[in-house]
Amino acid sequence: MRRSPLLLLPLFAGCGSPEQPPASAPTVLVEVVGQGQGEQAFAGEVRAHQESALSFQVPGRLVKRHVDAGQQVKAGQLLAELDASDYALQAQAAQAQLSAAQAELARTRDDLARYQKLADQQLVSRSTLQAQQAAHTAARAQVDAARANFDVTRNQAGYARLLAPTDGVIASRQIEAGQVVAAGQTVMVLAAAAGREVLIALPENDIAGFALGQPVQVELWSAPGKRLRGSISEIAAEADRQTRSFAARVALDTDDAAQVALGQSARVYVARAGSRLSVPLAAVQGEPGKADGQVLLVDPASGVLSPAPVQVAAWGAERAELAAGVQAGQWVVAAGGHLLQAGQQVRPVDRDNRPLQAAAPAAAKTDGN
């Protein structure tokens, strides 16, 4: 025998007068079709598709931090600065060395030209001319070395400024002003603005049922009932030694990723091949064991109920598998339907008593939307 369905109704005063205002819409437990036995759910966390550990290329003392964790930044934006006074002095010294080398090169060039004329008149020996040529070649090499040294020191002075490599959000920071940092030490983590992923763990005993590119649906904790589209983009090559699960990443579709903030909790739903859609037993109105029945659907935008005839393919211990009548993504009253009627307005909540978002689920969208 089926259990008595439950309906969450507001409490009414037992001795009210007929002039009281009408009662508010009842709170009703609702399930999004497709979240039953036809799919598996995995808890996860939203992360950026690309996270970069930012560091200075040179050591030094941090004199100024321009951004904080959670701040949006643009590519090329100044994030932090080191004390560059020593690097500036080194660059000045290198520039002076370059100027001296260039002056020496000019002198040897003039000497070589003069000795070449004397050699043409046979006034100096050939060995003397060759010595001047060697001196000029050495002076040219000194200029090249001094120029390279100047470029390096000038670059080091520029490396004292940390710039954002791309648009994104500062996910975390590990430094404060006055702190001395080493070259290559992570000072900030930048989450790129483009792309969102959900990190999940897949069970070892069922890993063969998952594949790269497999389509999934993602529901954010902050937006119950609204499903976003995605696909499995990465599966670890081996299981974690402690949890015996495989780390995986789910990439959200570009259009859906734009509205998702980092760090949110999410559920990832993966459909099981060949499974029928199912609903709780209490959702089906009709004679138990019979193939024909009815469910109440909730319009996501208005909360208004409408009946939908269904054909039950199989009655389980807790759920009924449907052969026809509903589509994935529709909202169905999970309990208490016999106390409601078509056209009635309700307030839908999920099993965690969270109000469902009053927007059409992503799974119910068509390509034309």
C-alpha positions as a Markdown table, in Angstrom:
| # | Residue | x | y | z |
|---|---|---|---|---|
| 1 | Met | 0.0 | 0.0 | 0.0 |
| 2 | Arg | 1.3 | 3.5 | -0.8 |
| 3 | Arg | 2.2 | 5.9 | 1.9 |
| 4 | Ser | 0.0 | 8.9 | 2.6 |
| 5 | Pro | 1.5 | 11.8 | 0.6 |
| 6 | Leu | 2.6 | 14.8 | 2.5 |
| 7 | Leu | 1.7 | 18.4 | 1.7 |
| 8 | Leu | 3.3 | 21.4 | 3.3 |
| 9 | Leu | 0.4 | 23.8 | 4.0 |
| 10 | Pro | 0.4 | 27.1 | 6.0 |
| 11 | Leu | -1.3 | 26.9 | 9.4 |
| 12 | Phe | -4.7 | 28.6 | 9.6 |
| 13 | Ala | -6.3 | 30.0 | 12.7 |
| 14 | Gly | -9.2 | 27.8 | 13.9 |
| 15 | Cys | -11.7 | 30.5 | 14.7 |
| 16 | Gly | -11.2 | 33.1 | 12.1 |
| 17 | Ser | -14.1 | 35.3 | 10.8 |
| 18 | Pro | -15.3 | 35.1 | 7.2 |
| 19 | Glu | -13.9 | 38.6 | 6.6 |
| 20 | Gln | -10.3 | 37.4 | 6.9 |
| 21 | Pro | -8.2 | 37.8 | 3.7 |
| 22 | Pro | -7.7 | 34.7 | 1.6 |
| 23 | Ala | -4.9 | 32.3 | 2.6 |
| 24 | Ser | -1.6 | 32.6 | 0.8 |
| 25 | Ala | -0.6 | 30.1 | -1.8 |
| 26 | Pro | 0.3 | 26.7 | -0.2 |
| 27 | Thr | 3.9 | 25.6 | -0.1 |
| 28 | Val | 4.2 | 22.4 | -2.2 |
| 29 | Leu | 7.1 | 19.9 | -2.5 |
| 30 | Val | 8.1 | 19.9 | -6.2 |
| 31 | Glu | 10.6 | 17.7 | -8.1 |
| 32 | Val | 12.2 | 18.5 | -11.4 |
| 33 | Val | 11.5 | 15.6 | -13.7 |
| 34 | Gly | 14.8 | 13.8 | -14.5 |
| 35 | Gln | 16.2 | 13.9 | -11.0 |
| 36 | Gly | 14.9 | 10.4 | -10.2 |
| 37 | Gln | 16.3 | 7.0 | -10.9 |
| 38 | Gly | 17.2 | 8.1 | -14.4 |
| 39 | Glu | 20.3 | 9.9 | -13.3 |
| 40 | Gln | 23.1 | 10.2 | -10.8 |
| 41 | Ala | 23.8 | 13.3 | -8.7 |
| 42 | Phe | 27.3 | 14.4 | -7.5 |
| 43 | Ala | 28.1 | 17.3 | -5.2 |
| 44 | Gly | 30.7 | 19.8 | -6.5 |
| 45 | Glu | 32.1 | 23.2 | -6.4 |
| 46 | Val | 32.3 | 25.9 | -9.1 |
| 47 | Arg | 35.9 | 26.8 | -10.1 |
| 48 | Ala | 37.4 | 28.8 | -12.9 |
| 49 | His | 38.4 | 26.9 | -16.1 |
| 50 | Gln | 41.9 | 28.5 | -15.7 |
| 51 | Glu | 43.5 | 29.6 | -12.5 |
| 52 | Ser | 47.0 | 31.1 | -12.6 |
| 53 | Ala | 49.4 | 31.4 | -9.7 |
| 54 | Leu | 50.9 | 34.8 | -10.1 |
| 55 | Ser | 54.4 | 35.6 | -8.8 |
| 56 | Phe | 57.2 | 38.2 | -9.3 |
| 57 | Gln | 60.1 | 37.2 | -11.5 |
| 58 | Val | 62.6 | 39.0 | -9.2 |
| 59 | Pro | 62.9 | 39.0 | -5.4 |
| 60 | Gly | 62.2 | 42.1 | -3.3 |
| 61 | Arg | 60.1 | 43.8 | -0.6 |
| 62 | Leu | 56.5 | 44.5 | -1.4 |
| 63 | Val | 55.7 | 48.2 | -1.2 |
| 64 | Lys | 52.2 | 48.3 | -2.5 |
| 65 | Arg | 49.3 | 45.9 | -3.1 |
| 66 | His | 46.6 | 47.4 | -5.4 |
| 67 | Val | 44.0 | 44.7 | -5.3 |
| 68 | Asp | 42.4 | 42.3 | -2.9 |
| 69 | Ala | 40.8 | 38.9 | -3.0 |
| 70 | Gly | 37.5 | 38.8 | -4.9 |
| 71 | Gln | 38.3 | 41.9 | -7.0 |
| 72 | Gln | 37.6 | 42.0 | -10.7 |
| 73 | Val | 40.7 | 42.9 | -12.7 |
| 74 | Lys | 41.5 | 43.6 | -16.4 |
| 75 | Ala | 44.4 | 42.3 | -18.5 |
| 76 | Gly | 47.4 | 44.5 | -17.9 |
| 77 | Gln | 46.1 | 46.0 | -14.7 |
| 78 | Leu | 48.8 | 46.7 | -12.0 |
| 79 | Leu | 48.3 | 44.3 | -9.1 |
| 80 | Ala | 51.3 | 44.8 | -6.8 |
| 81 | Glu | 54.7 | 46.5 | -6.7 |
| 82 | Leu | 58.1 | 45.7 | -5.2 |
| 83 | Asp | 60.7 | 48.2 | -4.1 |
| 84 | Ala | 62.5 | 48.8 | -7.4 |
| 85 | Ser | 65.1 | 51.3 | -6.2 |
| 86 | Asp | 68.0 | 48.8 | -6.4 |
| 87 | Tyr | 66.9 | 47.6 | -9.8 |
| 88 | Ala | 66.7 | 51.2 | -11.0 |
| 89 | Leu | 70.2 | 51.8 | -9.8 |
| 90 | Gln | 71.5 | 48.7 | -11.5 |
| 91 | Ala | 69.8 | 49.8 | -14.7 |
| 92 | Gln | 71.5 | 53.2 | -14.5 |
| 93 | Ala | 74.9 | 51.6 | -13.9 |
| 94 | Ala | 74.3 | 49.3 | -16.9 |
| 95 | Gln | 73.3 | 52.2 | -19.0 |
| 96 | Ala | 76.5 | 54.0 | -18.0 |
| 97 | Gln | 78.6 | 50.9 | -19.0 |
| 98 | Leu | 76.8 | 50.8 | -22.3 |
| 99 | Ser | 77.6 | 54.5 | -23.0 |
| 100 | Ala | 81.3 | 53.9 | -22.1 |
| 101 | Ala | 81.4 | 50.8 | -24.4 |
| 102 | Gln | 79.9 | 52.8 | -27.2 |
| 103 | Ala | 82.4 | 55.6 | -26.8 |
| 104 | Glu | 85.3 | 53.1 | -26.9 |
| 105 | Leu | 83.8 | 51.6 | -30.0 |
| 106 | Ala | 83.7 | 55.0 | -31.7 |
| 107 | Arg | 87.4 | 55.6 | -30.7 |
| 108 | Thr | 88.6 | 52.2 | -32.1 |
| 109 | Arg | 86.6 | 52.9 | -35.3 |
| 110 | Asp | 88.4 | 56.2 | -35.8 |
| 111 | Asp | 91.8 | 54.6 | -35.0 |
| 112 | Leu | 91.1 | 51.8 | -37.4 |
| 113 | Ala | 90.2 | 54.2 | -40.2 |
| 114 | Arg | 93.4 | 56.2 | -39.6 |
| 115 | Tyr | 95.6 | 53.2 | -39.5 |
| 116 | Gln | 94.0 | 51.8 | -42.6 |
| 117 | Lys | 95.1 | 55.0 | -44.5 |
| 118 | Leu | 98.6 | 54.7 | -43.1 |
| 119 | Ala | 98.8 | 51.1 | -44.1 |
| 120 | Asp | 97.7 | 52.0 | -47.6 |
| 121 | Gln | 100.7 | 54.4 | -47.7 |
| 122 | Gln | 102.9 | 51.6 | -46.3 |
| 123 | Leu | 103.7 | 53.9 | -43.3 |
| 124 | Val | 102.7 | 51.2 | -40.7 |
| 125 | Ser | 103.2 | 47.5 | -40.6 |
| 126 | Arg | 100.4 | 45.0 | -41.5 |
| 127 | Ser | 100.6 | 43.6 | -37.9 |
| 128 | Thr | 99.9 | 47.0 | -36.5 |
| 129 | Leu | 96.8 | 47.4 | -38.7 |
| 130 | Gln | 95.6 | 43.9 | -37.6 |
| 131 | Ala | 96.0 | 44.9 | -34.0 |
| 132 | Gln | 93.7 | 47.9 | -34.5 |
| 133 | Gln | 91.2 | 45.7 | -36.3 |
| 134 | Ala | 91.2 | 43.3 | -33.3 |
| 135 | Ala | 90.7 | 46.2 | -30.9 |
| 136 | His | 87.8 | 47.4 | -32.9 |
| 137 | Thr | 86.2 | 44.0 | -33.0 |
| 138 | Ala | 86.7 | 43.6 | -29.2 |
| 139 | Ala | 85.1 | 47.1 | -28.7 |
| 140 | Arg | 82.0 | 46.0 | -30.7 |
| 141 | Ala | 81.7 | 42.9 | -28.6 |
| 142 | Gln | 81.9 | 45.0 | -25.5 |
| 143 | Val | 79.0 | 47.1 | -26.8 |
| 144 | Asp | 76.9 | 44.1 | -27.5 |
| 145 | Ala | 77.5 | 42.7 | -24.0 |
| 146 | Ala | 76.8 | 46.0 | -22.3 |
| 147 | Arg | 73.6 | 46.4 | -24.3 |
| 148 | Ala | 72.4 | 43.0 | -23.2 |
| 149 | Asn | 73.3 | 43.7 | -19.6 |
| 150 | Phe | 71.4 | 46.9 | -19.8 |
| 151 | Asp | 68.3 | 45.2 | -21.3 |
| 152 | Val | 68.4 | 42.6 | -18.5 |
| 153 | Thr | 68.6 | 45.2 | -15.7 |
| 154 | Arg | 65.9 | 47.3 | -17.3 |
| 155 | Asn | 63.7 | 44.3 | -17.5 |
| 156 | Gln | 64.3 | 43.4 | -13.9 |
| 157 | Ala | 63.2 | 46.9 | -12.9 |
| 158 | Gly | 60.0 | 46.3 | -14.9 |
| 159 | Tyr | 59.5 | 42.8 | -13.2 |
| 160 | Ala | 59.1 | 44.7 | -9.9 |
| 161 | Arg | 55.5 | 45.5 | -11.2 |
| 162 | Leu | 53.0 | 42.6 | -11.2 |
| 163 | Leu | 50.4 | 42.9 | -14.0 |
| 164 | Ala | 47.3 | 40.8 | -14.6 |
| 165 | Pro | 47.9 | 38.5 | -17.6 |
| 166 | Thr | 44.2 | 38.3 | -18.4 |
| 167 | Asp | 40.7 | 39.5 | -17.3 |
| 168 | Gly | 39.5 | 37.7 | -14.2 |
| 169 | Val | 39.0 | 37.6 | -10.5 |
| 170 | Ile | 41.6 | 37.6 | -7.7 |
| 171 | Ala | 40.7 | 34.2 | -6.1 |
| 172 | Ser | 43.2 | 34.5 | -3.3 |
| 173 | Arg | 46.3 | 36.5 | -2.1 |
| 174 | Gln | 49.2 | 35.4 | 0.1 |
| 175 | Ile | 51.1 | 38.7 | 0.6 |
| 176 | Glu | 51.0 | 42.0 | 2.5 |
| 177 | Ala | 52.8 | 45.3 | 2.1 |
| 178 | Gly | 56.3 | 45.1 | 3.7 |
| 179 | Gln | 56.7 | 41.4 | 3.2 |
| 180 | Val | 59.9 | 40.2 | 1.4 |
| 181 | Val | 59.1 | 37.7 | -1.4 |
| 182 | Ala | 61.3 | 35.4 | -3.4 |
| 183 | Ala | 61.3 | 35.2 | -7.2 |
| 184 | Gly | 58.6 | 32.7 | -8.3 |
| 185 | Gln | 56.8 | 32.7 | -4.9 |
| 186 | Thr | 53.0 | 32.7 | -5.4 |
| 187 | Val | 51.6 | 36.0 | -4.2 |
| 188 | Met | 48.1 | 35.8 | -5.8 |
| 189 | Val | 45.9 | 33.4 | -7.7 |
| 190 | Leu | 43.9 | 34.8 | -10.6 |
| 191 | Ala | 40.8 | 33.0 | -11.8 |
| 192 | Ala | 40.3 | 33.8 | -15.5 |
| 193 | Ala | 37.0 | 35.4 | -16.4 |
| 194 | Ala | 36.3 | 33.1 | -19.3 |
| 195 | Gly | 35.0 | 29.6 | -18.5 |
| 196 | Arg | 33.6 | 27.9 | -15.4 |
| 197 | Glu | 34.0 | 24.3 | -14.3 |
| 198 | Val | 32.5 | 22.2 | -11.5 |
| 199 | Leu | 34.9 | 19.8 | -9.6 |
| 200 | Ile | 33.3 | 16.5 | -8.7 |
| 201 | Ala | 34.4 | 13.0 | -7.6 |
| 202 | Leu | 33.2 | 10.0 | -9.6 |
| 203 | Pro | 32.8 | 6.5 | -7.9 |
| 204 | Glu | 35.4 | 3.9 | -8.7 |
| 205 | Asn | 32.9 | 1.1 | -9.1 |
| 206 | Asp | 31.1 | 3.0 | -11.9 |
| 207 | Ile | 33.9 | 4.9 | -13.6 |
| 208 | Ala | 33.3 | 3.0 | -16.9 |
| 209 | Gly | 30.0 | 4.7 | -17.2 |
| 210 | Phe | 31.5 | 8.1 | -17.7 |
| 211 | Ala | 33.3 | 9.5 | -20.7 |
| 212 | Leu | 34.9 | 12.8 | -21.8 |
| 213 | Gly | 32.3 | 15.0 | -23.6 |
| 214 | Gln | 29.4 | 13.3 | -21.9 |
| 215 | Pro | 26.6 | 15.8 | -21.5 |
| 216 | Val | 25.4 | 16.7 | -17.9 |
| 217 | Gln | 23.2 | 19.2 | -16.1 |
| 218 | Val | 24.3 | 21.4 | -13.3 |
| 219 | Glu | 22.1 | 22.9 | -10.6 |
| 220 | Leu | 23.5 | 25.6 | -8.3 |
| 221 | Trp | 22.6 | 25.6 | -4.7 |
| 222 | Ser | 21.6 | 29.3 | -5.0 |
| 223 | Ala | 19.2 | 28.6 | -7.9 |
| 224 | Pro | 17.3 | 25.4 | -7.1 |
| 225 | Gly | 15.3 | 24.0 | -10.0 |
| 226 | Lys | 17.3 | 25.8 | -12.7 |
| 227 | Arg | 19.6 | 23.5 | -14.6 |
| 228 | Leu | 22.6 | 24.6 | -16.6 |
| 229 | Arg | 24.2 | 22.7 | -19.5 |
| 230 | Gly | 27.6 | 21.2 | -19.4 |
| 231 | Ser | 29.8 | 18.3 | -20.3 |
| 232 | Ile | 32.6 | 16.2 | -18.6 |
| 233 | Ser | 35.8 | 17.8 | -19.7 |
| 234 | Glu | 38.4 | 15.9 | -17.6 |
| 235 | Ile | 38.6 | 12.6 | -15.7 |
| 236 | Ala | 41.6 | 11.7 | -13.6 |
| 237 | Ala | 43.8 | 8.9 | -14.9 |
| 238 | Glu | 43.8 | 7.1 | -11.5 |
| 239 | Ala | 41.7 | 7.0 | -8.4 |
| 240 | Asp | 42.5 | 8.9 | -5.2 |
| 241 | Arg | 44.2 | 6.5 | -2.8 |
| 242 | Gln | 42.2 | 7.6 | 0.2 |
| 243 | Thr | 38.7 | 8.2 | -1.2 |
| 244 | Arg | 38.9 | 5.6 | -4.1 |
| 245 | Ser | 37.2 | 8.1 | -6.4 |
| 246 | Phe | 38.2 | 9.7 | -9.6 |
| 247 | Ala | 38.5 | 13.5 | -9.7 |
| 248 | Ala | 36.6 | 15.0 | -12.6 |
| 249 | Arg | 35.8 | 18.4 | -14.1 |
| 250 | Val | 32.6 | 19.5 | -15.7 |
| 251 | Ala | 32.8 | 22.4 | -18.1 |
| 252 | Leu | 29.7 | 24.6 | -18.2 |
| 253 | Asp | 28.5 | 25.8 | -21.6 |
| 254 | Thr | 29.7 | 29.3 | -22.5 |
| 255 | Asp | 26.3 | 31.0 | -22.3 |
| 256 | Asp | 25.5 | 29.5 | -18.9 |
| 257 | Ala | 29.0 | 30.0 | -17.4 |
| 258 | Ala | 28.8 | 33.8 | -17.8 |
| 259 | Gln | 26.2 | 33.9 | -15.0 |
| 260 | Val | 27.9 | 31.6 | -12.5 |
| 261 | Ala | 30.1 | 33.0 | -9.7 |
| 262 | Leu | 33.1 | 31.2 | -8.3 |
| 263 | Gly | 33.0 | 29.0 | -5.2 |
| 264 | Gln | 29.3 | 28.1 | -5.4 |
| 265 | Ser | 28.1 | 24.7 | -4.3 |
| 266 | Ala | 26.5 | 22.7 | -7.1 |
| 267 | Arg | 25.0 | 19.4 | -8.0 |
| 268 | Val | 25.9 | 17.7 | -11.2 |
| 269 | Tyr | 23.3 | 15.3 | -12.8 |
| 270 | Val | 24.5 | 12.6 | -15.1 |
| 271 | Ala | 21.8 | 10.7 | -17.0 |
| 272 | Arg | 22.0 | 6.9 | -17.0 |
| 273 | Ala | 21.7 | 5.4 | -20.5 |
| 274 | Gly | 18.5 | 3.6 | -21.2 |
| 275 | Ser | 16.7 | 4.7 | -18.0 |
| 276 | Arg | 13.1 | 6.0 | -18.1 |
| 277 | Leu | 12.0 | 9.2 | -16.4 |
| 278 | Ser | 10.5 | 8.6 | -13.0 |
| 279 | Val | 8.6 | 10.5 | -10.3 |
| 280 | Pro | 7.8 | 9.7 | -6.6 |
| 281 | Leu | 4.8 | 7.3 | -6.1 |
| 282 | Ala | 2.9 | 10.1 | -4.3 |
| 283 | Ala | 3.1 | 12.3 | -7.4 |
| 284 | Val | 0.9 | 9.9 | -9.4 |
| 285 | Gln | -2.8 | 10.2 | -8.9 |
| 286 | Gly | -4.7 | 7.1 | -9.9 |
| 287 | Glu | -5.3 | 3.5 | -9.0 |
| 288 | Pro | -2.1 | 1.9 | -7.7 |
| 289 | Gly | -0.8 | -0.7 | -10.1 |
| 290 | Lys | -2.7 | 0.6 | -13.1 |
| 291 | Ala | -0.9 | 2.0 | -16.2 |
| 292 | Asp | -3.0 | 5.2 | -16.5 |
| 293 | Gly | -2.6 | 8.1 | -14.0 |
| 294 | Gln | -2.2 | 11.8 | -13.7 |
| 295 | Val | 0.4 | 14.2 | -12.2 |
| 296 | Leu | 0.2 | 17.9 | -11.5 |
| 297 | Leu | 2.7 | 20.1 | -13.3 |
| 298 | Val | 3.8 | 23.5 | -11.9 |
| 299 | Asp | 4.4 | 26.3 | -14.3 |
| 300 | Pro | 7.9 | 27.7 | -13.3 |
| 301 | Ala | 7.0 | 31.3 | -14.1 |
| 302 | Ser | 3.6 | 31.6 | -12.4 |
| 303 | Gly | 3.4 | 28.7 | -10.0 |
| 304 | Val | 0.0 | 27.6 | -11.5 |
| 305 | Leu | -0.9 | 23.9 | -11.5 |
| 306 | Ser | -2.0 | 22.0 | -14.6 |
| 307 | Pro | -2.9 | 18.3 | -14.9 |
| 308 | Ala | -0.9 | 15.9 | -17.2 |
| 309 | Pro | -2.0 | 12.4 | -17.9 |
| 310 | Val | 0.8 | 9.8 | -17.7 |
| 311 | Gln | 1.4 | 6.2 | -18.5 |
| 312 | Val | 3.2 | 4.2 | -15.8 |
| 313 | Ala | 5.7 | 1.7 | -17.1 |
| 314 | Ala | 6.7 | 0.2 | -13.8 |
| 315 | Trp | 5.8 | 0.7 | -10.1 |
| 316 | Gly | 8.8 | 0.6 | -7.8 |
| 317 | Ala | 9.0 | 0.7 | -4.0 |
| 318 | Glu | 9.3 | 4.5 | -3.9 |
| 319 | Arg | 9.1 | 5.7 | -7.5 |
| 320 | Ala | 7.1 | 5.1 | -10.6 |
| 321 | Glu | 8.8 | 4.9 | -14.0 |
| 322 | Leu | 6.9 | 6.7 | -16.7 |
| 323 | Ala | 6.5 | 5.6 | -20.3 |
| 324 | Ala | 4.9 | 8.8 | -21.5 |
| 325 | Gly | 3.3 | 12.0 | -20.2 |
| 326 | Val | 6.1 | 14.2 | -18.9 |
| 327 | Gln | 9.4 | 15.5 | -20.2 |
| 328 | Ala | 12.8 | 16.1 | -18.5 |
| 329 | Gly | 12.9 | 19.5 | -16.9 |
| 330 | Gln | 9.2 | 19.8 | -16.1 |
| 331 | Trp | 8.2 | 20.6 | -12.5 |
| 332 | Val | 5.9 | 18.0 | -11.0 |
| 333 | Val | 4.1 | 18.1 | -7.6 |
| 334 | Ala | 5.9 | 15.3 | -5.6 |
| 335 | Ala | 3.4 | 14.9 | -2.8 |
| 336 | Gly | -0.1 | 16.1 | -1.8 |
| 337 | Gly | -1.5 | 16.4 | -5.3 |
| 338 | His | -4.9 | 15.0 | -4.2 |
| 339 | Leu | -5.3 | 18.1 | -2.0 |
| 340 | Leu | -4.7 | 20.5 | -4.9 |
| 341 | Gln | -6.6 | 21.3 | -8.0 |
| 342 | Ala | -5.8 | 22.5 | -11.6 |
| 343 | Gly | -5.4 | 26.3 | -11.9 |
| 344 | Gln | -4.4 | 26.7 | -8.3 |
| 345 | Gln | -1.3 | 28.8 | -7.5 |
| 346 | Val | 1.4 | 27.3 | -5.3 |
| 347 | Arg | 4.8 | 28.1 | -3.9 |
| 348 | Pro | 7.2 | 25.3 | -5.0 |
| 349 | Val | 10.1 | 24.1 | -2.8 |
| 350 | Asp | 12.6 | 21.3 | -3.2 |
| 351 | Arg | 13.4 | 18.6 | -0.7 |
| 352 | Asp | 15.7 | 20.9 | 1.2 |
| 353 | Asn | 12.8 | 23.3 | 1.6 |
| 354 | Arg | 14.4 | 25.9 | -0.7 |
| 355 | Pro | 12.1 | 27.9 | -3.0 |
| 356 | Leu | 12.5 | 26.8 | -6.6 |
| 357 | Gln | 13.6 | 29.6 | -8.9 |
| 358 | Ala | 10.7 | 31.0 | -10.9 |
| 359 | Ala | 12.3 | 30.6 | -14.3 |
| 360 | Ala | 12.1 | 27.8 | -16.9 |
| 361 | Pro | 14.7 | 25.1 | -16.2 |
| 362 | Ala | 17.6 | 25.0 | -18.7 |
| 363 | Ala | 16.7 | 21.4 | -19.6 |
| 364 | Ala | 13.3 | 22.6 | -20.9 |
| 365 | Lys | 14.8 | 25.2 | -23.3 |
| 366 | Thr | 14.8 | 24.7 | -27.0 |
| 367 | Asp | 17.4 | 25.6 | -29.6 |
| 368 | Gly | 15.3 | 28.6 | -30.6 |
| 369 | Asn | 15.5 | 30.3 | -27.3 |
